[in-house]
Amino acid sequence: MFQRILALIRKELQAQLRDKDSRRLLIVPVILQLVLFPFAATLEVKNATLAIYNQDSGKNSIELMERFSKAKAFPNLKILHSVNEVSDTINNQRALLVVSFPSDFSRKIVAHKTASLQIIIDGRRSNAAQIAAGYIQNIVQNYENELPSTNTIKSVAVIRNWFNPNLEYQWFILPCLIALITTIGCLIVTAMSVAREREQGTFEQLLVSPLNTASIMFGKTIPALMIATVQATIILLAAIWIYRIPFQGSIVLLYFSLLCYGVSLSGIGLLISSICGTQQQAFLGVFGFLMPAIMLSGYVAPIENIPEPLRSITWFNPIRHFIVITKGIYLKGFDFALVWHDLWPLLIIASITLSLAYFIFKRQTG
Amino acid sequence: MSTNNPNDIQNQHDFAIILDDVVKKFPAVDETEPALSHISARIKKGCITGLVGPDGAGKTTLIRIIAGLLTLTEGSVRTGGLDPDKDLDRLRAILGYMPQKFGLYEDLTVMENLVLYADLRNVAQDERRKVFEQLLDFTDLKKFTARPAGKLSGGMKQKLGLACALLGNPQILLLDEPSVGVDPIARRELWKMVDALLKKGITVIWSTSYLDEAELCDEVLLMHAGKILYSGKPSELTARVKDRSIQIRNIEGNHRIVLQHALRMKEVMDGVIQGKYVRLLLREKNHLPDLESLQAGSKATLIVVPPRFEDAFIDILGGGPGGDSELAKVMKSVAKSELTSVIEAKALTKQFGTFIATDHISFAVKRGTVFGLLGPNGAGKSTTFKMMCGLLTPTSGFAHVLGIDLQKSPSQAHQQVGYMAQKFSLYSDLTVKQNLEFFAGIYGLHGKNKIQKITEMIEAFDFKPYLHANASELSLGFKQRLSLACAIMHEPPILFLDEPTSGVDPITRREFWTHINGLVRKGVTVMVTTHFMDEAEYCDYVGLVYRGKLIATGTPDQLKELVTNKKLPEPTMEDAFIELIMQHDKNNTQNPTETDAAMTILPLKTPSIFNRFVSQSDSVRRWLALCRKEFYQIVRDPSNILIAFILPMVMLFIYGFGINLDSKDLRMGIVLQDTSSEARRFEDAFFASPYLQMTSMPTLAEATKQLVAGNIRGFVAIQSDFSKRLPLSHGISPVQIITDGAETNTANFVTSYAVGAQQKWQEIRGIETGKPLQAPINIETRYWFNPAAISRNYIVPGSIAIIMTVIGALLTSLVVAREWERGTMEALLSTSITRLEFLFSKLMPYYLLGIFSMAVCWLVAITLLGTPFCGSLIFLFIETSLFLGCALGLGLCLSTATRNQFNAAQASLNLAFLPAVMLSGFIFEINSMPLAVQAVTYLMPPRYFVASLQTLFLAGNVAELLFKNGLFLLVFAILLLGLTAKLTRRRLD
């Protein structure tokens, strides 16, 4: 039996790697996402335009404006001259936010009175604007501390960001990418390849061979795992050598988890393929699974922000668990005990989906 | 060639089609061998002309050239006196064309297909009732008008295809291989129908690789390798081999061996088995083979029989393949078995719901014989075959192979069986060698044994030059060899063949049967299903399946004898087949013919005002017909429903509820190592924060553990000397705030909330100590348009843009490609639709679907998700329409360019969906991207649409922004739709 499964695995790899389209399918998303995601998928704010409406002519507002312009978040300052211009700028999204100094700003500071400063945020882009407003507050606070005012109390706390000292968004993205890209590769190989065999009529050939259902499924799973491993390795190498993100954990543990993850994904892929007759249906099925699964994986928004009962449903989403594992191992140096917390759900998912797929395949042939 | 007669030129009006020196080259294929080289022919009006030749001879290319679907490389064509290059519209009006796959929409009913083609071929509304009634009568499809075309049997599909091609009274009817995969009864009916058409004066061209059909034609064009070998009456060609066809009768012993001996003789050109006889074609008249060396026994006689067209065909191609199978030489003999029958079916019954597909079918096959399973389409033949292979579980009864039950131990049984599926099911993207290796592998061959077996196969079948070619690139004949090689590499004692030579020319078929005969003599037992009656003659034993029952069994000759009477003194196998089925029908008079519940012939009752409007313009009517078809297809495919209706709702809810970027209730730990009241009050400030959910932790180690595990997103450590160090304004800070940088975005929030809590504490402390804190600068933050800064409010409008992209681009990327793949494009192109009609028929239904979906999304957003909507609906409608123009344009453009659903779907995923999520500014801020990426976002229509939607929902009618974005969308829509129009062709090349 071992020889037969080996033949099946070899064929599967040959089919995936010989055909130009399927080869492209395995490589293009990896490259595209590797280049695009770390740069495009960022929740940081950089290069934003800050508009300033300064009615004050004193030195304090000018000093602050200079400090704003030095921040890497706001290389472009846009000076506004009227209230109309303020609303026009925000309405037409010419700037992310507007800082408005009243005419008595400097005077009040000099007089040791509380001066006020207004930040107007475009609520249509509130996440970015909120973060940007945070930067402004920081700059203003630092400035306050330098003012010869008496009543301020220095901050008692020092802030440290563990695992990612400078809160670089790329450090967050790349470990997630390991999970995302292997997901796509694994699902495509398992779900689409069975559908393609059905369309070409070769699936019947397999069924009349001495291979039983379990070994056919096995023969589809192993190549998917191999391809996923290669894709994950590419991302991992790029993360370490190109993006220079220090790897903290155990490589062996990462690959072991990847294996478990791959099995659970193959289960889902085979389940999709067991109920789809054509490649089109399989494609749409994979898409229909991937869309919500990625959205609810903790990659776009944290899991803890998802309200119940949606949060409980995400327990069945293997991507969610694997993202915790990749980030944990990569950035936090997870040991096995910590990995296990999210590993056993993967194994449960794998056993459910694989046995379901097995029974459906079995029923179709019988 | 008979065309160079000077008299012909004067009688050009007698010819329906004139081909002069036609050359067709396909750029992709090897330059040296054109698909058609210098073809000249004249096809007479009102006749049926057979286009005959082996697979790959160029028959389909020639038919497409006549139909004006392909352009010529050289030469000229006149179809009905019209030049396809100049008069394409007029040509299409006089043409009826049935492509190989019939050109039917499988998800449309019989009636809907007819109405569609009636509209496309400009059949007047008032004539329809009569025309449809005639055609349905003619095709005998009246009972099935409400059945989807995909659920019809092969024969019925073919009749419907013909009916659709006949709409609009064509003068010239082109039929491309109409009889492949169709049973003899249906073929006979089709011929009757065509005969009736000929009487009306229609010119018919019928392409086929079945040579018995060629005999029925008035004229034939015999093609081979892109050239015409013969043109004229079939009887004239047959006359060439007169008296050269003989039959050996009264053979004693094995007739397969006799055939093999005969084919070795130099006098014999070709030979086949006909039941118990052997039929030979001699190289020369009266040069008979020596009976004794044939070893046919003492009583054997030679009788001259009338020649068939097939004999002449073989003659003109220079003879058939030899009689020796290289394959049989390398195969080991099958061990003798004690079992009397090696394949056995007992009371095999399969029920699908209430429908009984097979009803107590029993048969047994002896070792070393060929058993043929015959029957009309849909009779239960394939079901029986599948149960014998173990692909289907019988409802009752059992199937045994070598005494092994296929249900109980399928793997063990399958090891004994070689299986060759219909349509040569090999891995087309693997090479010949890889296919061989794979099949050797799954049948458990390995090591030396495997290498040796593969080498043997390569030698026996001459695979050497093709070893590294993809299986898909092989000719049909080689594909068939490869299927056979893969099926028998493990030397199975039993071989299952499912319609092994369907659509194959006689020479390839002979070669195939030479191998099978060789194997049978080694003791292999063969079970075969076939539509092809010549193939049935090769069987030792035949079972005729009809309506789920085995209605007759016996040797081919026994079946022929069953129907022999005065009218049919010497029935052919086909006669026997048809006669036996008719007798069965007669004996079962209650005749449970299947009918559909709905018997309405004309369900179309469009309102009369609508009719009046529509009948004004053929163009509008054709366009509406196509739109209606598209609409039916959308509604009937469940995967479309999933993508168009269910997924958007799921996405909207996930985006609306699941994706929440406002981090509230962030879990934080706090470690208090100082028990002073000062420290406790500091702690209280954190517990009081509405944004933080604090948990006290006993030790730093515990907090660290929880942070690493991801249970908290940060913690506050208050050191034991907090109260002591507090008065000092310098030195090391007594409090540490640690965040989980692995959750980068959350860490930002944790930081700012923690700082906020600390400030609060400072304020309170300031008041208490009598030194109220007076900040020099008070920052006042105001959120315009979204005062509470709820992320759902801007994510929902953005996600609607993504939903529109999915509907617009992902769904439409499949629709044109699907028409190409299913072969319906060819049928559409042969009607008089124009490029714009086609394009707008694809646009309109999906545009409406998009608008409908937008309406639903808008409603869900403002009601269930509570998103404000400040703009006006008119602007929403305009911006949506413009964006749909872009998305549909992109989808159709990809679909038209790739002509392949799989590639189109991939491309739209990467070029439409991914940019809509990543580069539209919907979640990720465009400003923060590197300049190169930012530049790319300007080329992405979603960018403009997302901004417009967010503005319309949250800010209102900001005219300048909406106008600017609308303008960009308009430009992209025009560009993409224009590109699609440019890519859309009215021809196939």
Interface residues (C-beta under 8 A of the other chain):
Chain A: M1 Q3 R4 L6 A7 L8 R10 K11 Q14 A15 R18 D19 D21 S22 R24 L25 V28 P29 L32 L36 F37 F39 A40 A41 T42 L43 E44 V45 K46 N47 A48 T49 I90 N91 N92 Q93 L96 I109 H112 T114 A115 S116 L117 Q118 I119 I120 I121 D122 G123 R124 R125 S126 N127 A128 A129 Q130 I131 A133 G134 I136 Q137 V140 Y143 E144 L147 S149 N151 T152 I153 K154 S155 V156 A157 V158 I159 R160 N161 W162 F163 N164 P165 L167 E168 Y169 W171 F172 P175 Q200 G201 T202 E204 Q205 L206 L207 V208 S209 P210 L211 N212 Q279 Q280 Q281 F283 L284 G285 F287 G288 M291 P292 M295 L296 V300 A301 P302 E304 N305 I306 P307 L310 V324 K327 G328 L331 K332 F334 L338 H341 T365 G366
Chain B: C389 G390 L391 L392 T393 Q407 P410 S411 Q412 H414 Q415 V417 Y419 A421 Q422 K423 S425 L426 Y427 S428 D429 L430 T431 Q434 E437 F438 F439 A440 G441 I442 Y443 G444 L445 H446 N470 F496 S639 L642 I643 L647 V650 M651 I654 Y655 F657 G658 I659 N660 L661 D662 S663 K664 D665 L666 R667 F682 L707 V708 A709 G710 R713 V716 F722 L726 S729 S733 P734 V735 Q736 I737 I738 T739 D740 G741 A742 E743 T744 N745 T746 A747 N748 T751 S752 A754 V755 Q758 Q762 R765 G766 K771 P772 L773 Q774 A775 P776 I777 N778 I779 E780 T781 R782 Y783 W784 F785 N786 P787 A789 I790 S791 N793 Y794 L810 L814 R818 Q901 F902 N903 A905 Q906 L909 N910 L914 M918 L919 G921 I923 F924 E925 N927 S928 M929 P930 V933 A947 Q950 T951 L954 A955 V958 E960 L961 K964
